[in-house]
Amino acid sequence: MINFKQEIAKQIALVTNLNENELVNYVEIPPDSNMGDYAFPCFKLAKELKKAPPIIADEIKVGIESNINQDSVIEKLEIAGGYLNIFINKNLLAQTVLNEIAEKKEVYGASRVGESKNVVLEYSSPNIAKPMHIGHLRNTVIGGALHKLYKFLGYNVTSINFLGDWGINFAKIMAGYSMWKDEYDFTEKSLGPIFNIYVRYNELEKEDEKYTDIAREWNLRLEKGDEEAVRLWTWIRDVSIYEAEKIYKMLNCEFDSYNGEAFYNDKMDDVVEELKEKNLLVESKGAQIVELEDYKMPPCIILTSAGTTLYATRDIASLKYRAKHYDFDKAIYVVGSEQQLHFKQIFKVFELMGYEKYSSRCEHVYYGMILGSEGKKMASRKGTSLDLMALLNEAIDKSKQVIEEKGNSGGDSQEHQVADKETLARQIGLGAIIFNSLYTSKIKDVVFDWDNILNFQGETRTIYTIYICKNSKCIRKGRIYT
């Protein structure tokens, strides 16, 4: 394989009589491809050659151009101030790249830049006991893409699904289960009956406040470690993860840990005590806060006036745990844009606690919401909330319809027939969902539109073409039939 930087340095060395191995370190890639494939800053040679950078650039240009022919690595040179912009022989470049792709296949472009470095990546993070909905889509897809990118670059990646698995909502399900367990079929491992109990209990609670007290009793039993309460909580959690993993398999996502909110229950007191010891806690209207006015942020509330902890307390506890157990070089939180202030506060408090080494390595990767066609909260065509599994299955079904319509458009010959339509529909449908989730700028709200997602006249056509040609005999004499 041709090392273009090395070849450029070699030719500059011949003109300047300088060390090739030193020159190669100066070769850059310009910010705009119109300025060339590579650039050489002649400023760095001014002192040694005792000439102005534009003069050095001109001398190098003249020296190299005298030897350029159709087989040369360099096709042309342009001077821009003290820079020498270098354009590579496109035929040679294409041949080199294609040969490298053919040789390296799936690992083309990979590197070991992250070797021995640790990345902790938190993403997806749904609440248990409820089906995942369309609001979890961008989070899960963006997080999954980051996981793959960092792995591709050689990092040790630990993906964490920070489950919402603690609180009064689960106590309501326990209370409802104790009342109605004989009315539901729990033989299959499904969230359906669990979620139905939750909805039913909430309706009952609106009619009679005594059911709120019953739920609180179950919540207290769970906090005290009551055997039956813990058993029910574990069952709810296990079923929720089982259902979620079906979706993760479809979206090609994986997790190393499902440690959620409950995991940090016994770790928050240490955070509060440490904040007190370091004189960071201040009382405000009965609550305990960390004042952040000097950093142009509102205070970070650690304990409410009732003495209960909040998300901030839990997130700081998770940061302490992850710093200690993973010694991360980067900690990434994939969470919606509405939480930007929250994470700025958390990272700042962690820094003030003396963990600047780790707080400086934290990053909040935020994204916009998914909206319906009228710019409102997403809902299905039937007017009910669209859960994520339904969305993915509908994408597969719609893709199958498209394949039925387009798969034989090239004629009746065997070359144009689409084999295994079920598998192909799954690949195209899920690929289109993932592609559209990543294609749109992540910080913008997205209007969900089936026509755009499965419009094979636009960008998504690439997905259709790749999968059709991968799974059927549609390539002949250099032409692609779709």
C-alpha positions, 0 to 999 in steps of 0.5 A: 500500500502506498503511504502518500504522506511518506511519498510527499515527504520523500519528494520534498526531501529531494528538493530541500535536502532535509530529513524525510522522516522529519518532513513527514510529520509536517504533512497535513490534511487541509480542512477543505478538500478543494485546497488539496488532498494534503498540505505542507506548511512551509513556515516550519522550514523558514528558520532552517532554510533562511527563506520566506515561506512563500519562496520555499513553497515556490521552490518546492513546487518547481522542483517537484513539478519538473518530475511529474508524469502520469504515473507520479504520486502527485498530480499537481501543486498549488501555493496558498501563502506559505502553504503548498497544497498537494493534489494526489494522482486520483487513479493511483489513489483510487487503486490504492484505496480499493486494493486496501479495502479488498485486503482488509475488508471489514476492518478497513479504516480501523486503528489502534489509536484507543489501545489500552484506553477505557471508554464508559458509554451510557445509553438507551436507559429505559424505565423498566416495566414499560415497553420501550417507545419511539422516544428511545430510538435515537438514544439507542441508535446513537449509543450503539453507533458510538460503541461500534466506532470506539471499538473500531478505534481500539478502545476498551468500551464498557456499555452501560444501560442505566435502567430506571429500575427504582421508585414508587411505580414498581411498588404499584405493580407489586401492589396490583399483582398481589390483588389481581395475579389470578386474573392475568396469564404470566406463563409467558415472559412478557411485559404485557400483563405487567404493564396492564397491571401498572395502568390499571392500578394508576386508574384505581389510584385516581378513584381512591387515595388509599391505593397510594398508601398501599403502594407506599407500603410496598415501596417501603417493604422493597427498601427494607429488603422484604423477600416477596417485594424483592422477588417481585422487583427482580421478576419485573426487572428480568422480564423488562430486560428480556423484552428490551434485548429483543429490540437491542438484537434487532438494532445490533446493540449490546451492553456490558452492564445493566446496573441501573438506579437501584444499583446505586442505592447504597452508594449515595450516602457516601456522596452526601458525606463526602460533599459535607466533608469537603464543605460543598453542601449548603442548606437552602430552604431545607434542602442541601445544595451545591452552589454553582453561581460562580459558574453561571449555573443554578444550584445542584440539589443533592437532598430535598427538604424531606431528606431524599436523594435526587437524580443528581445524587445518583449520577454523582454516585455512578461517576464515582463508581465508574471512575474507580472501577473502570478508570475511564479515559472518557465517560460518555452519557447519551441523554436527550438535549433537555438534560444539558444543564443537569450534566453540566452541573454534575460534571462541575460538582464532581470536579469540585469534589476533587475529581478533575482528572475524571470530570474533564473526561466526561461528555454529554452527547445529547440529541433532539426529540422525535416528533410527529408529522405536525411537530407534536409528540409522536403517536401512531396512526391509530392515535396511540403511543407507538412502541419501539417494537411496533415501529421496527416490525412495521419498518420490516413489513413496509420494506417487504412491500417495497421489495415485492414492488421493486424486486422484480422491476428489472425483468423476469430473469434470474439475475433480477430476482430477490432471494429470501425476501423475509431476511432482506426486508428485515435488513432493509427496514431496520437499516433504514430506521438506523440510517435515518436516526444517524443521518439527521443532525443529532441536536435537532428535533426530528419529524418522523415520516414513513415516506422519508424513511423508506423513500428509495429515491433519496438517500435511503436508496443506498440501503436498498441498493446495497442489500439487494445486491448483497442478497441477489444476483443483480450485479452484471457487467459492472451495472447494478439493477434495482 
